[in-house]
Amino acid sequence: MTRNKSERQEQVLSYLERYGSISLPEMTEKFDCSEATARRDLDDLEKTGRVIRTMGGGAKYESGGIIREIPFHEKQSALFREKEAIAARAAALVGEGDVVGLTGGTTTFLIAKALKKRRNITVVTNAVNIAMELADSEELQVVLTGGVLRNRSFELCGPLAEQTVKALNIHLMFMGVDGVTEQGVSTYSELEANIANLLMKRSDRTIAVFDRTKIGKSSLFQVADFRELHACITDGVPNEAVSNALELANVTIYMADPVMTVSPPEG
């Protein structure tokens, strides 16, 4: 089966997370690639800090401070009240007539729910579950990109999604991320990083939304450094290194208060 580079590397990481290690012969057999390609892939992954090369050219998994990808349904209820507070703070920044961009994620999904009863706004998203959540809102216009579905996040990615985004103009974009360090914001998937970066470039303002567990952790692929953001919304005070980097980049920090939130969704 033919795979592109990013897809193959994501699948190699998934394999390493499950089994712990892989040899070069195993990699060439399981991922239908040449030994040279296998070595290049493992070299690339080693540079991210996610794997450690072993004798014979293979690799073993090294989680360290880097985040593994957790499927949407597994993390949906985690820190629900905090994420709901972040979503409420985000929705309060949206004005009538705005075109709002939403990447995929549990926090951006709650932003979509917070916008359901708003009028005269357009929501642009590459997340199928967000589009479905808003589908019955007659007062909203929803623009869903095409693309290839990533079933862990419900996001549409790839050339078709990117081509759609290039034709759009967005006023305000809320970007969910998996990691936040002084280096910027990151996510697990290269495909999702690419579409998020393009949405950001098509937006007048970009706001990163993340709960406190993302602070101080990095995921596999960089999405943006802080100079590309206008603000962030979180429920936790960033550590000193992140706070200093945000201040240096003139990024506004909005703190969300979960005290007034309600109970988690059923199920």
Contacts in CASP RR format, 6 or more apart in sequence:
PFRMAT RR
TARGET T0000
AUTHOR 0000-0000-0000
METHOD contacts of the structure
MODEL  1
MTRNKSERQEQVLSYLERYGSISLPEMTEKFDCSEATARRDLDDLEKTGR
VIRTMGGGAKYESGGIIREIPFHEKQSALFREKEAIAARAAALVGEGDVV
GLTGGTTTFLIAKALKKRRNITVVTNAVNIAMELADSEELQVVLTGGVLR
NRSFELCGPLAEQTVKALNIHLMFMGVDGVTEQGVSTYSELEANIANLLM
KRSDRTIAVFDRTKIGKSSLFQVADFRELHACITDGVPNEAVSNALELAN
VTIYMADPVMTVSPPEG
1 32 0 8 1.000
2 32 0 8 1.000
3 11 0 8 1.000
3 31 0 8 1.000
3 32 0 8 1.000
3 33 0 8 1.000
5 41 0 8 1.000
6 189 0 8 1.000
6 190 0 8 1.000
6 191 0 8 1.000
7 191 0 8 1.000
8 31 0 8 1.000
8 33 0 8 1.000
8 41 0 8 1.000
9 41 0 8 1.000
9 44 0 8 1.000
9 45 0 8 1.000
9 190 0 8 1.000
10 189 0 8 1.000
10 190 0 8 1.000
11 31 0 8 1.000
12 22 0 8 1.000
12 27 0 8 1.000
12 31 0 8 1.000
12 41 0 8 1.000
12 42 0 8 1.000
12 45 0 8 1.000
13 45 0 8 1.000
13 50 0 8 1.000
13 51 0 8 1.000
13 61 0 8 1.000
13 220 0 8 1.000
15 22 0 8 1.000
15 30 0 8 1.000
16 22 0 8 1.000
16 51 0 8 1.000
16 59 0 8 1.000
16 60 0 8 1.000
16 61 0 8 1.000
17 61 0 8 1.000
17 68 0 8 1.000
20 60 0 8 1.000
20 61 0 8 1.000
21 54 0 8 1.000
21 58 0 8 1.000
21 59 0 8 1.000
21 60 0 8 1.000
21 61 0 8 1.000
22 30 0 8 1.000
22 58 0 8 1.000
22 59 0 8 1.000
22 60 0 8 1.000
23 56 0 8 1.000
23 57 0 8 1.000
23 58 0 8 1.000
24 35 0 8 1.000
24 38 0 8 1.000
24 39 0 8 1.000
24 56 0 8 1.000
24 57 0 8 1.000
24 58 0 8 1.000
27 33 0 8 1.000
27 38 0 8 1.000
27 41 0 8 1.000
27 42 0 8 1.000
27 58 0 8 1.000
28 34 0 8 1.000
28 35 0 8 1.000
28 38 0 8 1.000
31 38 0 8 1.000
33 41 0 8 1.000
39 57 0 8 1.000
42 51 0 8 1.000
42 53 0 8 1.000
42 57 0 8 1.000
42 58 0 8 1.000
42 59 0 8 1.000
43 53 0 8 1.000
45 51 0 8 1.000
45 59 0 8 1.000
46 52 0 8 1.000
46 53 0 8 1.000
46 59 0 8 1.000
48 66 0 8 1.000
48 220 0 8 1.000
49 62 0 8 1.000
49 64 0 8 1.000
49 66 0 8 1.000
50 61 0 8 1.000
50 62 0 8 1.000
50 63 0 8 1.000
50 66 0 8 1.000
50 220 0 8 1.000
51 59 0 8 1.000
51 60 0 8 1.000
51 61 0 8 1.000
51 62 0 8 1.000
52 59 0 8 1.000
52 60 0 8 1.000
52 62 0 8 1.000
53 59 0 8 1.000
54 60 0 8 1.000
65 217 0 8 1.000
65 218 0 8 1.000
66 217 0 8 1.000
66 218 0 8 1.000
66 219 0 8 1.000
66 220 0 8 1.000
67 178 0 8 1.000
67 179 0 8 1.000
67 188 0 8 1.000
67 214 0 8 1.000
67 217 0 8 1.000
67 218 0 8 1.000
67 219 0 8 1.000
68 188 0 8 1.000
69 152 0 8 1.000
69 153 0 8 1.000
69 178 0 8 1.000
69 188 0 8 1.000
69 189 0 8 1.000
69 219 0 8 1.000
70 152 0 8 1.000
71 151 0 8 1.000
71 152 0 8 1.000
71 153 0 8 1.000
72 105 0 8 1.000
72 106 0 8 1.000
72 109 0 8 1.000
72 129 0 8 1.000
72 152 0 8 1.000
72 153 0 8 1.000
72 154 0 8 1.000
75 106 0 8 1.000
76 106 0 8 1.000
76 109 0 8 1.000
76 265 0 8 1.000
77 264 0 8 1.000
77 265 0 8 1.000
78 106 0 8 1.000
78 213 0 8 1.000
79 211 0 8 1.000
79 212 0 8 1.000
79 213 0 8 1.000
79 235 0 8 1.000
80 261 0 8 1.000
80 264 0 8 1.000
80 265 0 8 1.000
81 258 0 8 1.000
81 261 0 8 1.000
81 262 0 8 1.000
81 264 0 8 1.000
82 211 0 8 1.000
82 212 0 8 1.000
82 235 0 8 1.000
82 256 0 8 1.000
82 258 0 8 1.000
82 261 0 8 1.000
83 106 0 8 1.000
83 107 0 8 1.000
83 110 0 8 1.000
83 211 0 8 1.000
83 235 0 8 1.000
84 110 0 8 1.000
84 258 0 8 1.000
84 261 0 8 1.000
84 262 0 8 1.000
85 235 0 8 1.000
85 256 0 8 1.000
85 257 0 8 1.000
85 258 0 8 1.000
85 259 0 8 1.000
85 260 0 8 1.000
85 261 0 8 1.000
86 107 0 8 1.000
86 110 0 8 1.000
86 209 0 8 1.000
86 210 0 8 1.000
86 211 0 8 1.000
86 233 0 8 1.000
86 234 0 8 1.000
86 235 0 8 1.000
86 256 0 8 1.000
87 107 0 8 1.000
87 108 0 8 1.000
87 110 0 8 1.000
87 111 0 8 1.000
87 113 0 8 1.000
87 114 0 8 1.000
87 209 0 8 1.000
88 114 0 8 1.000
88 256 0 8 1.000
88 260 0 8 1.000
88 261 0 8 1.000
89 233 0 8 1.000
89 254 0 8 1.000
89 256 0 8 1.000
90 111 0 8 1.000
90 114 0 8 1.000
90 174 0 8 1.000
90 207 0 8 1.000
90 209 0 8 1.000
90 233 0 8 1.000
91 111 0 8 1.000
91 114 0 8 1.000
91 115 0 8 1.000
91 118 0 8 1.000
93 172 0 8 1.000
93 207 0 8 1.000
94 100 0 8 1.000
94 115 0 8 1.000
94 118 0 8 1.000
94 121 0 8 1.000
94 172 0 8 1.000
95 121 0 8 1.000
96 118 0 8 1.000
96 119 0 8 1.000
96 120 0 8 1.000
96 121 0 8 1.000
97 120 0 8 1.000
97 121 0 8 1.000
97 122 0 8 1.000
97 171 0 8 1.000
98 121 0 8 1.000
98 122 0 8 1.000
98 171 0 8 1.000
98 172 0 8 1.000
99 121 0 8 1.000
99 122 0 8 1.000
99 124 0 8 1.000
99 168 0 8 1.000
99 169 0 8 1.000
99 170 0 8 1.000
99 171 0 8 1.000
99 172 0 8 1.000
100 115 0 8 1.000
100 121 0 8 1.000
100 122 0 8 1.000
100 123 0 8 1.000
100 124 0 8 1.000
100 170 0 8 1.000
100 171 0 8 1.000
100 172 0 8 1.000
100 173 0 8 1.000
100 174 0 8 1.000
101 123 0 8 1.000
101 124 0 8 1.000
101 125 0 8 1.000
101 170 0 8 1.000
101 172 0 8 1.000
101 173 0 8 1.000
101 174 0 8 1.000
101 199 0 8 1.000
101 203 0 8 1.000
102 108 0 8 1.000
102 111 0 8 1.000
102 112 0 8 1.000
102 123 0 8 1.000
102 124 0 8 1.000
102 125 0 8 1.000
102 127 0 8 1.000
102 130 0 8 1.000
102 173 0 8 1.000
102 174 0 8 1.000
103 125 0 8 1.000
103 126 0 8 1.000
103 127 0 8 1.000
103 155 0 8 1.000
103 173 0 8 1.000
103 174 0 8 1.000
103 175 0 8 1.000
103 176 0 8 1.000
103 192 0 8 1.000
103 195 0 8 1.000
103 196 0 8 1.000
103 199 0 8 1.000
104 125 0 8 1.000
104 126 0 8 1.000
104 127 0 8 1.000
104 129 0 8 1.000
104 130 0 8 1.000
104 153 0 8 1.000
104 154 0 8 1.000
104 155 0 8 1.000
104 176 0 8 1.000
104 192 0 8 1.000
105 127 0 8 1.000
105 153 0 8 1.000
105 155 0 8 1.000
105 176 0 8 1.000
107 176 0 8 1.000
107 209 0 8 1.000
107 210 0 8 1.000
107 211 0 8 1.000
108 125 0 8 1.000
108 127 0 8 1.000
108 130 0 8 1.000
108 174 0 8 1.000
108 175 0 8 1.000
108 176 0 8 1.000
108 209 0 8 1.000
109 127 0 8 1.000
109 129 0 8 1.000
109 130 0 8 1.000
109 133 0 8 1.000
111 174 0 8 1.000
111 209 0 8 1.000
112 123 0 8 1.000
112 125 0 8 1.000
112 130 0 8 1.000
112 133 0 8 1.000
112 134 0 8 1.000
113 133 0 8 1.000
115 121 0 8 1.000
115 123 0 8 1.000
115 134 0 8 1.000
115 140 0 8 1.000
116 133 0 8 1.000
116 134 0 8 1.000
116 137 0 8 1.000
116 140 0 8 1.000
117 137 0 8 1.000
117 139 0 8 1.000
118 139 0 8 1.000
118 140 0 8 1.000
119 139 0 8 1.000
119 140 0 8 1.000
120 139 0 8 1.000
121 140 0 8 1.000
121 141 0 8 1.000
122 140 0 8 1.000
122 141 0 8 1.000
122 142 0 8 1.000
122 143 0 8 1.000
123 130 0 8 1.000
123 134 0 8 1.000
123 140 0 8 1.000
123 141 0 8 1.000
123 142 0 8 1.000
123 143 0 8 1.000
124 143 0 8 1.000
124 145 0 8 1.000
124 165 0 8 1.000
124 168 0 8 1.000
124 170 0 8 1.000
124 199 0 8 1.000
125 131 0 8 1.000
125 142 0 8 1.000
125 143 0 8 1.000
125 144 0 8 1.000
125 145 0 8 1.000
126 144 0 8 1.000
126 145 0 8 1.000
126 146 0 8 1.000
126 147 0 8 1.000
126 155 0 8 1.000
126 156 0 8 1.000
126 157 0 8 1.000
126 161 0 8 1.000
126 165 0 8 1.000
126 195 0 8 1.000
126 199 0 8 1.000
127 153 0 8 1.000
127 154 0 8 1.000
127 155 0 8 1.000
127 156 0 8 1.000
128 144 0 8 1.000
128 149 0 8 1.000
128 154 0 8 1.000
128 155 0 8 1.000
128 156 0 8 1.000
129 154 0 8 1.000
130 154 0 8 1.000
131 142 0 8 1.000
131 144 0 8 1.000
134 140 0 8 1.000
134 142 0 8 1.000
135 142 0 8 1.000
143 164 0 8 1.000
143 168 0 8 1.000
144 156 0 8 1.000
145 156 0 8 1.000
145 160 0 8 1.000
145 161 0 8 1.000
145 164 0 8 1.000
145 165 0 8 1.000
145 195 0 8 1.000
146 156 0 8 1.000
146 160 0 8 1.000
146 161 0 8 1.000
146 164 0 8 1.000
147 156 0 8 1.000
147 157 0 8 1.000
147 158 0 8 1.000
147 159 0 8 1.000
147 160 0 8 1.000
147 161 0 8 1.000
148 156 0 8 1.000
148 157 0 8 1.000
148 158 0 8 1.000
148 160 0 8 1.000
148 161 0 8 1.000
148 191 0 8 1.000
149 155 0 8 1.000
149 156 0 8 1.000
150 156 0 8 1.000
150 157 0 8 1.000
150 189 0 8 1.000
150 191 0 8 1.000
150 192 0 8 1.000
153 189 0 8 1.000
153 192 0 8 1.000
155 189 0 8 1.000
155 191 0 8 1.000
155 192 0 8 1.000
155 195 0 8 1.000
156 195 0 8 1.000
157 189 0 8 1.000
157 191 0 8 1.000
157 192 0 8 1.000
157 194 0 8 1.000
157 195 0 8 1.000
158 191 0 8 1.000
158 194 0 8 1.000
158 195 0 8 1.000
161 195 0 8 1.000
162 194 0 8 1.000
162 195 0 8 1.000
162 198 0 8 1.000
165 195 0 8 1.000
165 198 0 8 1.000
165 199 0 8 1.000
165 202 0 8 1.000
166 198 0 8 1.000
166 202 0 8 1.000
168 202 0 8 1.000
169 202 0 8 1.000
170 199 0 8 1.000
170 202 0 8 1.000
170 203 0 8 1.000
170 204 0 8 1.000
171 203 0 8 1.000
171 204 0 8 1.000
171 205 0 8 1.000
172 203 0 8 1.000
172 204 0 8 1.000
172 205 0 8 1.000
172 207 0 8 1.000
173 199 0 8 1.000
173 200 0 8 1.000
173 202 0 8 1.000
173 203 0 8 1.000
173 205 0 8 1.000
173 206 0 8 1.000
173 207 0 8 1.000
174 207 0 8 1.000
174 208 0 8 1.000
174 209 0 8 1.000
175 185 0 8 1.000
175 196 0 8 1.000
175 199 0 8 1.000
175 200 0 8 1.000
175 206 0 8 1.000
175 207 0 8 1.000
175 208 0 8 1.000
175 209 0 8 1.000
175 223 0 8 1.000
175 224 0 8 1.000
176 187 0 8 1.000
176 196 0 8 1.000
176 208 0 8 1.000
176 209 0 8 1.000
176 210 0 8 1.000
177 185 0 8 1.000
177 186 0 8 1.000
177 187 0 8 1.000
177 208 0 8 1.000
177 209 0 8 1.000
177 210 0 8 1.000
177 214 0 8 1.000
177 219 0 8 1.000
177 223 0 8 1.000
178 186 0 8 1.000
178 187 0 8 1.000
178 188 0 8 1.000
178 214 0 8 1.000
178 217 0 8 1.000
178 219 0 8 1.000
179 185 0 8 1.000
179 186 0 8 1.000
179 187 0 8 1.000
179 210 0 8 1.000
179 214 0 8 1.000
179 215 0 8 1.000
179 216 0 8 1.000
179 217 0 8 1.000
179 218 0 8 1.000
179 219 0 8 1.000
180 186 0 8 1.000
180 208 0 8 1.000
180 210 0 8 1.000
180 214 0 8 1.000
180 215 0 8 1.000
180 216 0 8 1.000
180 217 0 8 1.000
180 232 0 8 1.000
180 238 0 8 1.000
180 242 0 8 1.000
181 216 0 8 1.000
181 217 0 8 1.000
181 218 0 8 1.000
181 241 0 8 1.000
181 242 0 8 1.000
182 241 0 8 1.000
182 242 0 8 1.000
182 244 0 8 1.000
182 245 0 8 1.000
183 218 0 8 1.000
183 222 0 8 1.000
183 225 0 8 1.000
183 245 0 8 1.000
184 222 0 8 1.000
184 223 0 8 1.000
184 224 0 8 1.000
184 225 0 8 1.000
184 226 0 8 1.000
184 245 0 8 1.000
185 208 0 8 1.000
185 210 0 8 1.000
185 222 0 8 1.000
185 223 0 8 1.000
185 224 0 8 1.000
185 226 0 8 1.000
185 229 0 8 1.000
186 193 0 8 1.000
186 218 0 8 1.000
186 219 0 8 1.000
186 220 0 8 1.000
186 221 0 8 1.000
186 222 0 8 1.000
186 223 0 8 1.000
187 193 0 8 1.000
187 196 0 8 1.000
187 219 0 8 1.000
187 220 0 8 1.000
187 221 0 8 1.000
187 223 0 8 1.000
188 219 0 8 1.000
188 220 0 8 1.000
188 221 0 8 1.000
189 220 0 8 1.000
189 221 0 8 1.000
190 220 0 8 1.000
190 221 0 8 1.000
192 221 0 8 1.000
193 221 0 8 1.000
193 222 0 8 1.000
193 223 0 8 1.000
196 223 0 8 1.000
196 224 0 8 1.000
197 223 0 8 1.000
197 224 0 8 1.000
200 206 0 8 1.000
200 223 0 8 1.000
200 224 0 8 1.000
200 228 0 8 1.000
205 230 0 8 1.000
205 231 0 8 1.000
206 224 0 8 1.000
206 228 0 8 1.000
206 229 0 8 1.000
206 230 0 8 1.000
207 229 0 8 1.000
207 230 0 8 1.000
207 231 0 8 1.000
207 232 0 8 1.000
207 233 0 8 1.000
207 254 0 8 1.000
208 224 0 8 1.000
208 229 0 8 1.000
208 231 0 8 1.000
208 232 0 8 1.000
208 233 0 8 1.000
209 232 0 8 1.000
209 233 0 8 1.000
209 234 0 8 1.000
210 232 0 8 1.000
210 233 0 8 1.000
210 234 0 8 1.000
211 234 0 8 1.000
211 235 0 8 1.000
211 236 0 8 1.000
212 234 0 8 1.000
212 235 0 8 1.000
212 236 0 8 1.000
214 234 0 8 1.000
215 234 0 8 1.000
215 236 0 8 1.000
215 238 0 8 1.000
215 239 0 8 1.000
215 242 0 8 1.000
216 239 0 8 1.000
216 241 0 8 1.000
216 242 0 8 1.000
225 249 0 8 1.000
226 245 0 8 1.000
226 246 0 8 1.000
226 248 0 8 1.000
226 249 0 8 1.000
226 251 0 8 1.000
227 249 0 8 1.000
229 249 0 8 1.000
229 251 0 8 1.000
230 251 0 8 1.000
230 252 0 8 1.000
231 251 0 8 1.000
231 252 0 8 1.000
231 253 0 8 1.000
231 254 0 8 1.000
232 246 0 8 1.000
232 251 0 8 1.000
232 252 0 8 1.000
232 253 0 8 1.000
232 254 0 8 1.000
233 254 0 8 1.000
233 255 0 8 1.000
233 256 0 8 1.000
234 253 0 8 1.000
234 254 0 8 1.000
234 255 0 8 1.000
234 256 0 8 1.000
235 255 0 8 1.000
235 256 0 8 1.000
235 257 0 8 1.000
235 258 0 8 1.000
236 255 0 8 1.000
237 243 0 8 1.000
237 255 0 8 1.000
238 246 0 8 1.000
238 253 0 8 1.000
243 253 0 8 1.000
246 253 0 8 1.000
END
